[in-house]
Amino acid sequence: MIGNDWDNELSIIWNSKYFQKFYQSVLNLYERKTIYPAKENIFAALKLTPYKDVKVVIVGQDPYHGEGQAHGLSFSVQDHVKIPPSLKNIFKELHDDLNIPISNNGNLTSWAKQGVLLLNAVLTVEKDKPASHQGIGWELLTDYIIKKLNTKNTPIVFILWGNFARSKKKYITNPIHYIIESPHPSPFSANHGFFNSHPFSKTNEFLKSKKIAPINWNL
């Protein structure tokens, strides 16, 4: 399904009749409606960041629902697409935290390739209908992914922005991991604790303290 070590880690899901039936129902939706991201990008986060390489997890809610935006990575948009407000605020905090220039490109693939799992809790969405696929079955998979990561014996930084992401904290019980949580970077909440939360420097300081290579957050 993925083509790397996630297939072994998630074999119990891939082989379950429930998931197979659910996944086929999702593929059927693509034949009748406009669904994002493109079918080939549904599992992009897992393909770009193998299980063995995960150092950081940034949990999102569901894909962007506008045309041409989503490509399977939480908070990320495809090249040459207008940067959404939440991502603008992420870049502003990145600049204020690490003095990294604010990018005019919202494609976060380079983060994913360094071990930042950009995981949405829901992996598909109907065009122009935010959260339209919430509760249809994706959470069975993505909650299991977080539980699997919790069992790793190498430290991971879990970045939980907003109440939805924070609801996944209950699955992160292994004391070797580090949780960073704050309000969501959305314009509605960024001024209530997201700005000046320093998630990027905190992440790299933790990784370096564990003798793990830090993330180059430049895009």
KEKE-3310 file (N, C-alpha, C; in steps of 0.2 Angstrom, whole numbers, plus 5000, padded with zeros to 4 digits):
npx = (5004:5010:5023:5035:5042:5031:5021:5023:5021:5008:5001:4991:4980:4979:4975:4963:4946:4936:4943:4947:4935:4930:4940:4938:4926:4929:4937:4927:4920:4928:4925:4912:4912:4921:4935:4948:4965:4972:4970:4982:4989:4984:4991:5002:5010:5014:5022:5032:5039:5046:5042:5053:5061:5054:5055:5048:5031:5018:5002:4988:4971:4961:4962:4966:4952:4951:4953:4967:4975:4978:4989:4992:4999:4999:4995:5002:5004:5002:5015:5016:5004:4992:4997:4989:4980:4983:4995:5003:5004:5011:5023:5026:5028:5039:5049:5050:5054:5066:5072:5071:5069:5053:5044:5038:5033:5023:5025:5028:5036:5050:5052:5045:5054:5064:5060:5049:5033:5019:5005:4988:4973:4962:4961:4955:4944:4929:4927:4927:4920:4924:4930:4921:4923:4926:4925:4921:4929:4943:4950:4952:4963:4972:4973:4978:4991:4997:4997:5006:5018:5020:5025:5038:5055:5064:5066:5052:5046:5030:5020:5006:4994:4981:4964:4959:4970:4976:4968:4973:4983:4981:4985:4998:5009:5021:5036:5048:5045:5042:5030:5023:5012:5000:4988:4979:4987:4978:4970:4960:4964:4978:4984:4982:4991:4998:5007:5024:5026:5037:5039:5048:5061:5061:5058:5070:5080:5077:5078:5092:5097:5095:5104:5100:5099:5095:5080:5081:5072:5071:5064)
npy = (4994:5006:5006:5006:5004:5006:4998:4986:4989:4993:4983:4975:4984:4986:4973:4971:4967:4977:4989:4988:4987:5000:5008:5005:5011:5024:5026:5024:5036:5045:5043:5049:5061:5077:5075:5078:5075:5071:5054:5047:5054:5052:5045:5051:5057:5046:5039:5048:5049:5037:5025:5021:5033:5043:5058:5069:5074:5082:5086:5087:5092:5089:5088:5102:5110:5117:5120:5112:5113:5104:5090:5079:5081:5087:5104:5108:5115:5113:5117:5134:5138:5149:5153:5147:5155:5149:5143:5153:5160:5150:5151:5164:5162:5154:5162:5172:5163:5156:5165:5162:5166:5171:5160:5160:5149:5136:5122:5109:5098:5096:5096:5084:5075:5075:5068:5073:5069:5074:5073:5072:5069:5065:5059:5063:5074:5082:5093:5110:5107:5108:5096:5086:5073:5069:5057:5046:5035:5036:5040:5028:5022:5033:5036:5024:5024:5035:5028:5018:5025:5029:5018:5017:5016:5026:5043:5055:5070:5077:5088:5097:5106:5116:5111:5100:5092:5091:5082:5070:5067:5058:5046:5046:5040:5036:5039:5044:5052:5069:5081:5095:5108:5119:5133:5133:5137:5145:5161:5164:5159:5161:5172:5169:5161:5153:5161:5165:5153:5146:5133:5127:5129:5123:5110:5107:5109:5098:5087:5088:5086:5073:5068:5067:5072:5088:5097:5105:5119:5128:5132)
npz = (5000:5004:5002:5010:5026:5033:5029:5035:5048:5049:5045:5051:5050:5036:5032:5037:5035:5038:5036:5022:5016:5019:5013:5000:4998:4999:4988:4979:4980:4974:4961:4959:4965:4968:4976:4988:4994:4977:4972:4972:4981:4994:5004:5005:5016:5023:5014:5011:5023:5031:5044:5052:5051:5057:5066:5071:5073:5066:5069:5059:5055:5044:5025:5015:5007:4995:4978:4970:4981:4992:4995:5002:5014:5030:5033:5022:5006:4988:4976:4970:4974:4982:4999:5013:5027:5040:5037:5034:5046:5053:5046:5050:5064:5063:5058:5068:5078:5074:5066:5052:5035:5029:5019:5002:4997:5000:5001:5010:5008:5010:5023:5027:5021:5030:5041:5047:5051:5043:5047:5044:5053:5046:5030:5018:5009:5004:4990:4994:5006:5021:5033:5029:5028:5040:5053:5045:5045:5044:5055:5062:5056:5057:5071:5075:5069:5077:5089:5086:5083:5096:5102:5098:5101:5100:5103:5099:5093:5096:5089:5093:5088:5093:5098:5092:5088:5100:5106:5103:5111:5121:5117:5117:5127:5130:5140:5134:5123:5117:5120:5112:5114:5109:5105:5090:5074:5066:5060:5069:5082:5084:5090:5103:5110:5101:5093:5098:5104:5101:5094:5085:5088:5100:5097:5090:5099:5108:5100:5098:5111:5112:5104:5091:5074:5071:5063:5048:5045:5035:5019)
capx = (5000:5014:5030:5040:5041:5024:5016:5023:5018:5001:4998:4984:4975:4978:4972:4956:4940:4933:4947:4947:4928:4930:4945:4935:4921:4932:4939:4921:4918:4932:4921:4906:4913:4928:4938:4955:4970:4972:4970:4989:4993:4981:4995:5009:5014:5018:5027:5038:5042:5045:5041:5060:5064:5050:5058:5043:5024:5014:4995:4982:4964:4959:4965:4963:4946:4951:4956:4974:4979:4980:4993:4993:5003:4996:4997:5006:5000:5007:5019:5013:4997:4992:4998:4983:4981:4986:5002:5006:5005:5016:5029:5028:5031:5045:5053:5051:5057:5072:5074:5071:5065:5046:5044:5032:5031:5019:5026:5032:5039:5057:5051:5043:5059:5069:5058:5043:5027:5014:4999:4981:4969:4957:4965:4952:4939:4926:4929:4923:4916:4928:4928:4916:4925:4927:4920:4919:4933:4950:4953:4954:4970:4977:4974:4983:4998:5000:4999:5012:5023:5021:5029:5045:5060:5068:5061:5049:5042:5023:5017:4999:4991:4973:4960:4958:4976:4977:4964:4977:4988:4979:4988:5006:5010:5028:5039:5053:5043:5041:5024:5023:5005:4998:4982:4980:4989:4973:4970:4955:4967:4985:4986:4980:4996:5002:5013:5029:5026:5043:5039:5053:5067:5060:5059:5077:5084:5075:5082:5099:5098:5095:5109:5097:5100:5089:5077:5082:5066:5071:5061)
capy = (5000:5012:5004:5006:5000:5007:4992:4981:4992:4994:4977:4973:4988:4984:4966:4970:4968:4983:4994:4986:4990:5007:5011:5005:5016:5031:5026:5025:5043:5049:5042:5052:5068:5080:5073:5080:5076:5066:5048:5045:5057:5051:5042:5055:5058:5040:5038:5053:5049:5030:5024:5021:5040:5049:5062:5074:5073:5088:5083:5092:5089:5086:5091:5109:5108:5121:5117:5112:5115:5098:5085:5073:5083:5092:5111:5110:5116:5112:5123:5139:5139:5154:5151:5148:5159:5145:5141:5160:5161:5145:5154:5170:5160:5151:5168:5175:5158:5154:5170:5159:5170:5169:5157:5161:5143:5132:5115:5107:5091:5095:5094:5077:5070:5075:5065:5076:5066:5079:5068:5073:5064:5063:5059:5065:5079:5084:5100:5115:5105:5106:5091:5082:5066:5067:5052:5041:5030:5038:5040:5021:5022:5038:5035:5018:5027:5038:5023:5014:5029:5030:5012:5018:5017:5032:5049:5058:5076:5077:5095:5097:5113:5116:5106:5093:5089:5089:5076:5064:5067:5052:5040:5047:5039:5034:5045:5046:5057:5076:5084:5102:5109:5126:5135:5132:5143:5149:5168:5164:5157:5161:5177:5167:5157:5150:5165:5165:5147:5143:5125:5124:5129:5118:5103:5105:5108:5092:5082:5088:5084:5066:5066:5066:5077:5093:5098:5111:5121:5132:5130)
capz = (5000:5005:4999:5014:5032:5036:5027:5040:5055:5048:5041:5054:5047:5029:5031:5040:5031:5039:5032:5015:5013:5020:5008:4993:4998:4998:4981:4975:4981:4969:4954:4959:4968:4968:4982:4988:4988:4972:4974:4972:4986:5000:5009:5004:5022:5025:5008:5011:5030:5033:5051:5055:5050:5060:5072:5073:5070:5066:5068:5056:5055:5037:5020:5012:5003:4989:4972:4969:4987:4996:4992:5007:5020:5034:5033:5016:4999:4982:4973:4966:4977:4987:5005:5017:5033:5045:5035:5034:5053:5055:5044:5054:5070:5061:5057:5075:5082:5072:5061:5045:5030:5027:5012:4998:4994:5005:5000:5016:5007:5012:5031:5027:5019:5035:5046:5050:5048:5042:5047:5045:5056:5041:5024:5012:5010:4998:4988:4997:5012:5026:5038:5026:5029:5047:5056:5041:5046:5043:5062:5064:5054:5060:5078:5076:5067:5083:5094:5084:5084:5103:5104:5096:5106:5099:5104:5094:5096:5094:5089:5093:5088:5093:5102:5089:5088:5107:5108:5101:5117:5126:5114:5118:5134:5131:5142:5130:5118:5119:5117:5112:5112:5109:5101:5082:5070:5063:5062:5075:5088:5084:5095:5110:5112:5096:5092:5103:5108:5099:5093:5080:5092:5106:5094:5088:5106:5111:5096:5099:5117:5112:5099:5085:5070:5071:5057:5044:5044:5029:5013)
cpx = (5004:5020:5036:5038:5034:5019:5017:5020:5011:4997:4991:4978:4973:4974:4965:4951:4937:4937:4947:4940:4928:4934:4942:4929:4923:4934:4933:4919:4922:4929:4915:4907:4920:4930:4946:4958:4968:4973:4978:4993:4989:4986:5002:5013:5018:5023:5033:5042:5041:5045:5048:5063:5060:5053:5052:5036:5021:5007:4991:4976:4962:4962:4962:4957:4946:4954:4963:4978:4982:4984:4996:4997:5000:4999:5000:5001:5005:5010:5015:5006:4997:4993:4992:4985:4985:4993:5006:5008:5011:5023:5031:5031:5038:5051:5055:5055:5064:5075:5075:5066:5058:5045:5037:5030:5029:5020:5031:5036:5046:5057:5050:5049:5065:5066:5052:5037:5022:5007:4992:4977:4964:4961:4962:4947:4936:4927:4924:4919:4921:4925:4922:4917:4927:4922:4918:4923:4940:4953:4955:4961:4974:4978:4979:4990:5001:5001:5005:5018:5025:5025:5036:5049:5065:5063:5059:5046:5035:5021:5010:4996:4984:4970:4960:4964:4978:4973:4967:4982:4987:4983:4996:5008:5017:5032:5045:5052:5042:5035:5025:5016:5004:4991:4984:4983:4984:4972:4965:4959:4975:4988:4984:4985:5000:5008:5017:5029:5033:5044:5045:5060:5067:5061:5067:5082:5083:5079:5089:5101:5098:5099:5106:5097:5094:5086:5079:5075:5065:5068:5064)
cpy = (5006:5011:5005:5003:5001:5001:4987:4983:4992:4988:4974:4977:4986:4978:4966:4971:4974:4989:4994:4989:4997:5011:5011:5010:5023:5031:5027:5032:5047:5048:5047:5060:5071:5079:5075:5076:5071:5059:5045:5049:5056:5049:5045:5055:5052:5038:5042:5052:5042:5030:5025:5028:5045:5051:5066:5072:5079:5086:5088:5088:5086:5090:5098:5106:5112:5118:5118:5113:5108:5093:5080:5075:5088:5099:5113:5111:5114:5118:5127:5140:5144:5151:5152:5152:5155:5144:5148:5161:5156:5148:5160:5168:5157:5156:5171:5170:5157:5159:5167:5164:5167:5167:5160:5155:5139:5125:5113:5100:5090:5094:5086:5072:5070:5071:5068:5073:5071:5075:5072:5068:5061:5064:5062:5070:5080:5091:5104:5113:5103:5101:5087:5075:5064:5062:5046:5035:5031:5037:5033:5020:5027:5038:5029:5020:5030:5033:5019:5018:5030:5024:5012:5019:5022:5038:5053:5065:5076:5085:5095:5104:5113:5111:5100:5089:5087:5083:5070:5063:5061:5046:5041:5047:5037:5040:5047:5051:5063:5078:5092:5104:5117:5127:5134:5138:5147:5156:5168:5163:5159:5166:5175:5161:5153:5154:5165:5159:5143:5135:5123:5124:5124:5111:5102:5105:5101:5086:5082:5085:5076:5063:5064:5072:5082:5094:5105:5114:5126:5129:5132)
cpz = (5000:5001:5003:5021:5036:5034:5032:5047:5054:5045:5044:5051:5040:5027:5034:5035:5031:5035:5025:5012:5014:5014:5001:4993:4997:4991:4977:4975:4975:4962:4954:4961:4967:4975:4982:4994:4982:4975:4976:4978:4993:5005:5008:5010:5024:5020:5009:5018:5032:5041:5054:5055:5054:5067:5075:5070:5071:5064:5065:5057:5049:5032:5018:5007:4996:4984:4971:4976:4990:4992:4997:5013:5024:5034:5026:5010:4993:4980:4969:4968:4982:4994:5010:5023:5038:5044:5036:5042:5056:5052:5048:5061:5069:5061:5064:5079:5080:5067:5054:5041:5029:5020:5008:4994:5000:5005:5005:5014:5010:5020:5031:5026:5025:5041:5050:5047:5048:5041:5048:5048:5051:5034:5018:5014:5003:4996:4991:5003:5017:5031:5036:5027:5036:5050:5052:5041:5046:5050:5064:5062:5057:5067:5079:5074:5073:5088:5092:5085:5092:5106:5102:5102:5105:5100:5098:5097:5092:5095:5088:5094:5088:5096:5099:5089:5095:5109:5107:5107:5121:5123:5114:5125:5135:5134:5139:5125:5121:5116:5117:5109:5113:5105:5094:5079:5066:5065:5068:5082:5089:5089:5102:5112:5107:5094:5099:5107:5106:5098:5089:5084:5097:5103:5092:5094:5109:5107:5097:5106:5117:5106:5092:5080:5070:5064:5054:5042:5038:5023:5007)
residu = (MET:ILE:GLY:ASN:ASP:TRP:ASP:ASN:GLU:LEU:SER:ILE:ILE:TRP:ASN:SER:LYS:TYR:PHE:GLN:LYS:PHE:TYR:GLN:SER:VAL:LEU:ASN:LEU:TYR:GLU:ARG:LYS:THR:ILE:TYR:PRO:ALA:LYS:GLU:ASN:ILE:PHE:ALA:ALA:LEU:LYS:LEU:THR:PRO:TYR:LYS:ASP:VAL:LYS:VAL:VAL:ILE:VAL:GLY:GLN:ASP:PRO:TYR:HIS:GLY:GLU:GLY:GLN:ALA:HIS:GLY:LEU:SER:PHE:SER:VAL:GLN:ASP:HIS:VAL:LYS:ILE:PRO:PRO:SER:LEU:LYS:ASN:ILE:PHE:LYS:GLU:LEU:HIS:ASP:ASP:LEU:ASN:ILE:PRO:ILE:SER:ASN:ASN:GLY:ASN:LEU:THR:SER:TRP:ALA:LYS:GLN:GLY:VAL:LEU:LEU:LEU:ASN:ALA:VAL:LEU:THR:VAL:GLU:LYS:ASP:LYS:PRO:ALA:SER:HIS:GLN:GLY:ILE:GLY:TRP:GLU:LEU:LEU:THR:ASP:TYR:ILE:ILE:LYS:LYS:LEU:ASN:THR:LYS:ASN:THR:PRO:ILE:VAL:PHE:ILE:LEU:TRP:GLY:ASN:PHE:ALA:ARG:SER:LYS:LYS:LYS:TYR:ILE:THR:ASN:PRO:ILE:HIS:TYR:ILE:ILE:GLU:SER:PRO:HIS:PRO:SER:PRO:PHE:SER:ALA:ASN:HIS:GLY:PHE:PHE:ASN:SER:HIS:PRO:PHE:SER:LYS:THR:ASN:GLU:PHE:LEU:LYS:SER:LYS:LYS:ILE:ALA:PRO:ILE:ASN:TRP:ASN:LEU)
# end
